[in-house]
Amino acid sequence: MSLPMPIQTARPDGPHFPGASELAASAHPTRLAARLDPALSAETLVKLQKCSRLHPRLAELLGNDDVDLNHIGCRPDLLRGHDPYRAALLAGSIWHARSLVAFVSQPELAILVKRIGVDAHAFGIRHLLHAVDKRLISDPEKLAQQIEYDGHACLGAWLQDSSATERNRVLLRLPEGTAAETPAHEHWTAAGQLLSLVVAHFETETPVK
């Protein structure tokens, strides 16, 4: 009588592959939904990410063949564990710093700061000399949208110079469909300088990982 075939997993769970846990637990839920089932609820996705037994399989789905899990967890990621969305806001604030300094109306400034945060607003103004966009955007909502867009695009362009593993450690923590996936030529040109300022700022803070 033949014995049943064992169920095989590509990578065992546990401390031997800490990279699998990092990738699976930190990925944005929309990344998992895109690979599993877009109809999955947010609650279900959170439960899946909290299940350590599933981390190796989820990490495989997220990374495909582009991510070397053996190299994850050995050192901090390119943003020192900081939120990539925050990194994008900081970069975008430098990009649009000329518009930031032009805001003098308290009600409009309050709308803008609510969208991008006090630290991003101050960071952009502090690095006014490195501003890229010469246009002045006077609408706070439109300015916040452009800061997000150009910041994400710069982050995506900057990441392209790194290995697929390091790039995905950051990109997978962002939702699907941000400008980080489709940077334009002007973003490639400015990304290095802007992100170097962002990373230098992160290095003054306590690294998360």
C-alpha positions as CSV (number, residue, x, y, z in Angstrom):
1,M,0.0,0.0,0.0
2,S,1.5,3.3,-1.0
3,L,1.9,6.0,1.6
4,P,0.3,9.4,1.1
5,M,2.6,12.1,-0.4
6,P,3.7,14.6,2.3
7,I,2.7,18.2,1.9
8,Q,5.8,20.2,1.1
9,T,6.4,23.8,1.9
10,A,9.2,25.7,0.2
11,R,10.5,27.2,3.4
12,P,10.0,26.2,7.0
13,D,8.6,28.7,9.4
14,G,10.4,29.9,12.4
15,P,13.7,31.6,13.3
16,H,15.6,30.1,10.4
17,F,13.7,32.3,8.0
18,P,13.0,35.6,9.9
19,G,12.9,37.3,6.5
20,A,9.6,35.6,5.7
21,S,8.0,36.9,8.8
22,E,9.2,40.5,8.2
23,L,8.0,40.5,4.6
24,A,4.6,38.9,5.3
25,A,3.8,40.9,8.4
26,S,4.9,44.3,7.1
27,A,3.3,44.1,3.6
28,H,0.5,46.5,2.9
29,P,-2.8,44.5,2.9
30,T,-3.6,45.5,-0.7
31,R,-0.4,43.7,-1.8
32,L,-1.7,40.4,-0.3
33,A,-5.2,41.0,-1.6
34,A,-3.8,41.4,-5.2
35,R,-2.0,38.0,-4.9
36,L,-4.7,36.1,-3.1
37,D,-8.2,37.5,-3.8
38,P,-9.1,41.2,-4.2
39,A,-12.5,40.4,-2.5
40,L,-10.9,39.4,0.8
41,S,-11.9,41.7,3.7
42,A,-9.4,43.9,5.5
43,E,-10.2,41.9,8.7
44,T,-9.3,38.6,7.0
45,L,-6.1,40.0,5.5
46,V,-5.0,41.2,9.0
47,K,-5.7,37.7,10.4
48,L,-3.6,36.1,7.7
49,Q,-0.7,38.4,8.3
50,K,-0.8,37.7,12.0
51,C,-0.6,33.9,11.5
52,S,3.2,33.1,11.7
53,R,2.6,29.6,10.3
54,L,1.5,31.2,7.0
55,H,4.4,33.7,6.8
56,P,6.7,31.5,4.6
57,R,3.9,31.0,2.0
58,L,2.8,34.6,2.1
59,A,6.3,35.8,1.7
60,E,6.7,33.6,-1.4
61,L,3.6,35.0,-2.9
62,L,4.7,38.6,-2.2
63,G,8.3,38.2,-3.3
64,N,7.9,35.8,-6.2
65,D,11.4,34.9,-7.3
66,D,12.8,38.5,-6.8
67,V,13.3,38.4,-3.0
68,D,16.0,36.5,-1.2
69,L,14.5,35.8,2.2
70,N,17.9,34.7,3.6
71,H,19.2,38.3,3.3
72,I,16.2,39.9,5.0
73,G,16.5,40.4,8.7
74,C,20.3,40.5,8.6
75,R,20.4,44.3,8.4
76,P,18.0,47.2,8.4
77,D,16.1,48.0,5.2
78,L,17.0,51.0,3.1
79,L,14.8,53.3,5.1
80,R,16.0,51.9,8.5
81,G,12.6,50.5,9.1
82,H,10.8,53.8,8.8
83,D,7.4,54.1,7.1
84,P,7.9,54.5,3.3
85,Y,4.7,56.6,3.2
86,R,6.4,59.1,5.6
87,A,9.5,59.0,3.5
88,A,7.5,59.9,0.4
89,L,5.8,62.8,2.3
90,L,9.2,64.1,3.4
91,A,10.7,63.9,-0.2
92,G,7.5,65.4,-1.7
93,S,7.7,68.3,0.8
94,I,11.2,69.2,-0.4
95,W,10.0,68.9,-4.0
96,H,7.2,71.4,-3.3
97,A,9.0,73.5,-0.7
98,R,8.4,76.8,-2.6
99,S,4.7,76.3,-2.3
100,L,5.0,75.4,1.4
101,V,6.7,78.7,2.2
102,A,4.0,80.6,0.3
103,F,1.2,79.4,2.6
104,V,0.4,82.2,5.0
105,S,-3.3,81.8,5.5
106,Q,-3.8,79.9,8.8
107,P,-7.0,78.1,7.7
108,E,-5.4,76.8,4.5
109,L,-2.2,76.0,6.3
110,A,-4.2,73.9,8.8
111,I,-5.7,71.9,6.0
112,L,-2.3,71.2,4.5
113,V,-0.7,70.2,7.7
114,K,-3.6,67.9,8.5
115,R,-2.9,66.1,5.3
116,I,0.9,65.9,5.3
117,G,1.8,66.3,9.0
118,V,3.8,69.0,10.9
119,D,7.1,67.2,10.5
120,A,6.8,67.0,6.7
121,H,5.8,70.6,6.5
122,A,8.8,71.7,8.6
123,F,11.1,69.4,6.8
124,G,10.3,70.8,3.4
125,I,10.7,74.4,4.5
126,R,14.0,73.5,6.1
127,H,15.3,72.2,2.8
128,L,13.9,75.0,0.6
129,L,17.2,75.3,-1.3
130,H,16.7,71.8,-2.7
131,A,13.1,72.5,-3.9
132,V,12.4,71.1,-7.4
133,D,9.1,72.4,-8.6
134,K,9.1,76.1,-9.4
135,R,5.3,76.3,-9.7
136,L,3.3,77.7,-6.7
137,I,0.3,75.6,-5.8
138,S,-2.1,77.7,-3.8
139,D,-4.8,75.1,-3.1
140,P,-3.9,73.1,0.1
141,E,-5.7,69.9,-1.0
142,K,-4.1,69.9,-4.5
143,L,-0.7,70.7,-2.9
144,A,-1.0,67.7,-0.5
145,Q,-1.9,65.4,-3.4
146,Q,1.1,66.6,-5.4
147,I,3.4,66.2,-2.4
148,E,2.2,62.6,-2.1
149,Y,2.5,61.9,-5.8
150,D,5.9,63.4,-6.4
151,G,7.2,62.0,-3.1
152,H,6.2,58.5,-3.9
153,A,7.6,58.8,-7.5
154,C,10.9,59.9,-6.1
155,L,11.0,57.1,-3.6
156,G,10.3,54.6,-6.4
157,A,13.0,56.0,-8.7
158,W,15.5,56.0,-5.8
159,L,14.8,52.3,-5.1
160,Q,15.5,51.3,-8.6
161,D,19.2,51.5,-8.0
162,S,19.0,48.8,-5.3
163,S,18.6,45.1,-5.5
164,A,15.2,43.5,-6.1
165,T,15.2,42.2,-2.5
166,E,16.0,45.6,-0.9
167,R,13.6,47.4,-3.3
168,N,10.7,45.0,-2.4
169,R,11.3,45.3,1.3
170,V,10.2,48.9,1.0
171,L,7.8,48.9,-1.9
172,L,5.7,46.0,-0.5
173,R,4.9,48.2,2.5
174,L,3.1,50.7,0.3
175,P,-0.4,50.1,-1.1
176,E,-0.8,48.9,-4.7
177,G,-0.8,51.6,-7.4
178,T,1.2,54.5,-5.9
179,A,3.4,56.7,-8.1
180,A,6.4,54.8,-6.7
181,E,5.7,52.2,-9.4
182,T,5.7,54.7,-12.3
183,P,8.3,57.5,-11.7
184,A,8.8,60.0,-14.5
185,H,12.1,61.3,-15.8
186,E,12.1,64.3,-13.6
187,H,11.8,62.1,-10.5
188,W,14.8,60.0,-11.6
189,T,16.8,63.2,-11.8
190,A,16.0,64.5,-8.4
191,A,15.4,61.3,-6.4
192,G,19.0,60.7,-5.3
193,Q,19.4,64.1,-3.6
194,L,16.0,64.2,-2.0
195,L,16.1,60.7,-0.6
196,S,19.6,61.2,0.7
197,L,18.2,64.1,2.8
198,V,15.3,61.9,4.0
199,V,17.6,59.0,4.9
200,A,20.0,61.3,6.7
201,H,17.0,62.6,8.7
202,F,16.0,59.0,9.6
203,E,19.5,58.3,10.8
204,T,19.0,60.9,13.5
205,E,16.0,59.0,14.8
206,T,15.8,55.7,16.5
207,P,15.8,52.9,13.8
208,V,12.8,50.6,14.0
209,K,14.8,47.5,12.7
